[in-house]
């Protein structure tokens, strides 16, 4: 459990760095982005590549990047309406 949280946080940090959104995300958001992004990435791409704490790293990072981009797009669109 704790390893999953740590690996999820690392995946979230990597996704934030790739998308340049990492500075605006806190550590809790990084954990959620990593864990949810891992599920999305593995559902879309499968569980190939190196694994850590039961998460396939490459699909997990891709899924987290997708999640961060979608969430930032939605938040930006909502912000423009207000």
C-alpha positions as CSV (number, residue, x, y, z in Angstrom):
1,X,0.0,0.0,0.0
2,X,2.6,2.5,1.0
3,X,4.8,1.5,-2.0
4,X,1.8,2.2,-4.3
5,X,1.4,5.7,-2.9
6,X,5.1,6.4,-3.2
7,X,5.3,5.1,-6.8
8,X,2.0,7.0,-7.6
9,X,3.6,10.2,-6.3
10,X,6.7,9.7,-8.4
11,X,4.6,8.9,-11.5
12,X,2.5,12.1,-10.8
13,X,5.7,14.2,-10.5
14,X,7.0,12.8,-13.8
15,X,3.7,13.5,-15.5
16,X,3.7,17.1,-14.1
17,X,7.2,17.6,-15.3
18,X,6.4,16.4,-18.8
19,X,3.3,18.6,-19.1
20,X,4.9,21.6,-17.3
21,X,1.9,21.5,-14.8
22,X,3.9,20.1,-11.9
23,X,4.6,23.4,-10.2
24,X,0.9,24.0,-9.8
25,X,0.1,20.6,-8.4
26,X,0.6,19.7,-4.8
27,X,1.9,16.4,-3.5
28,X,-1.6,15.0,-2.9
29,X,-2.6,15.9,-6.5
30,X,0.6,14.2,-7.7
31,X,-0.4,11.0,-5.8
32,X,-3.9,11.0,-7.3
33,X,-2.6,11.8,-10.8
34,X,-0.1,8.9,-10.5
35,X,-2.5,6.4,-9.1
36,X,-5.5,7.3,-11.3
37,X,-3.2,7.8,-14.3
38,X,-1.7,4.4,-13.7
39,X,-5.1,2.8,-13.9
40,X,-6.0,4.7,-17.1
41,X,-2.7,4.0,-18.8
42,X,-2.8,0.3,-18.0
43,X,-6.4,0.0,-19.2
44,X,-5.5,1.7,-22.5
45,X,-2.0,0.3,-23.1
46,X,-1.8,-2.9,-21.0
47,X,0.8,-3.9,-18.4
48,X,4.0,-4.1,-20.5
49,X,7.4,-2.8,-19.6
50,X,9.1,-2.5,-16.2
51,X,6.9,-2.8,-13.1
52,X,7.2,-1.3,-9.7
53,X,4.6,-1.8,-6.9
54,X,2.4,-3.6,-9.3
55,X,2.3,-0.7,-11.8
56,X,3.7,-0.9,-15.3
57,X,5.7,2.3,-15.4
58,X,5.6,3.4,-19.0
59,X,1.8,2.9,-19.5
60,X,1.3,4.5,-16.0
61,X,3.3,7.6,-16.9
62,X,1.4,7.9,-20.3
63,X,-1.9,7.6,-18.5
64,X,-0.9,10.2,-15.9
65,X,0.2,12.6,-18.6
66,X,-3.2,12.1,-20.3
67,X,-5.0,12.7,-17.0
68,X,-3.0,15.8,-16.2
69,X,-3.6,17.3,-19.6
70,X,-7.3,16.6,-19.6
71,X,-7.8,17.9,-16.0
72,X,-5.8,21.1,-16.8
73,X,-7.8,21.6,-20.0
74,X,-11.1,21.3,-18.2
75,X,-10.0,23.6,-15.3
76,X,-8.8,26.1,-17.8
77,X,-12.1,26.0,-19.8
78,X,-14.1,26.4,-16.6
79,X,-11.9,29.3,-15.5
80,X,-12.6,31.1,-18.8
81,X,-16.3,30.8,-18.3
82,X,-16.2,32.6,-14.9
